Amino acid sequence: MWIVIPALNEETVIGNTLISLRKEINEINSNISGHILVVDDQSCDDTFAIVQSKKEIVIQTTSEIAHTGKGSVLNFATKYIEQHKSESTENIILIVDADGRISSEDIETAIFDFQENPDLGMVQSAVKMININNALEIAQDVEFCGMNRKAQITRDNLGDGIASGNGQFVSLDMAKNVGWGNALLEDMEFTLRGWIKGYTSIFNDHVIVRQQAVSNMHKYIRQRIRWCTGGLQCFKYLRDIYKSKYIHTALKIDLTIDMVIPFAYVFVNIINIYVLYRQIYIFLTYHALDYTLMSLLFIWIILTFLATISYQRYINWYFKHRANPKIHLSIWKAFINTLYYFVVNVITFFIPIVSLYKIMVGELKWDKTEH
């Protein structure tokens, strides 16, 4: 197994990440050998020197591909692994961000998925936030442990899982034959290219990669604009997806909806704000509440509680099996956390508009998340 860490100016986190990953590798079952490969994308800080001091493998991208995105870095890493792989065993690549954490138990679980299914191309892990101290960080934890996880499970039941940012286990064969493109959402693009070529992938929410949540709204918006813009770039694959004989029809429909939803959110949130204004106006002017408002509020509360229960159950499972069995998330606390998620979504409704503008003017420069 090769743990690949793309790194650009990560001196503040890379040292602790390497210590953590090396500790977990040393606890892995003896028939799995683990290498850590850091690909320094021409950092201008001490990232390269720190990796060298930890005695791990570190290579540096060439000037031709430097700072062109995560996809270029991963392709560069694949070429290195192909040259230094063990010919007598299967080679699996685990992609972890510079702030990522994963346990030896979870690594073994993912490797077992490949052993059970030799034709498997990729295993996507669940993602959990490490720091959940403010409302924005909590919202991201709900997003990944609740909403995104349920969406992943749905796709998995429809035939395939989809790569999601951090914690992808990829066979070397799939990495070589599919490769990463230059979309700003390189993980989704990689998945779609793989599906079109007939590679299968699964989502395993019992495998967990932990990462830092973005701590302030400005960085969060920058990150999500990049993600949304990258998703729009993947529209170009829809035609080949619909023509593909490898992809289930329901999954094709799901992907189409997934790409359209950001634009639906723009109009839905604008209409929601207008309707709320009208209802308040009616209440203050005529001292009456429209039954429509009460009906929609009731439906929204029910949906919120369903999302809350899903999040609460998963977090409590995580505490019991991965962290601290003495910790228990109450249903009320989970409900408040879920509300944070919905509020953040309303506040950032404009992101798809910005992304569409960037597509139209060709402003597609890689904007990395700061750790």
PyMOL commands that set and color helices and strands:
alter all, ss='L'
color gray80, all
select helices_A, chain A and resi 14-26+47-53+70-84+104-116+135-158+172-178+186-196+217-243+249-286+291-321+331-347+351-361
alter helices_A, ss='H'
color red, helices_A
select strands_A, chain A and resi 2-7+35-40+57-60+92-95+120-129+168-171+200-211
alter strands_A, ss='S'
color yellow, strands_A
deselect
rebuild
show_as cartoon
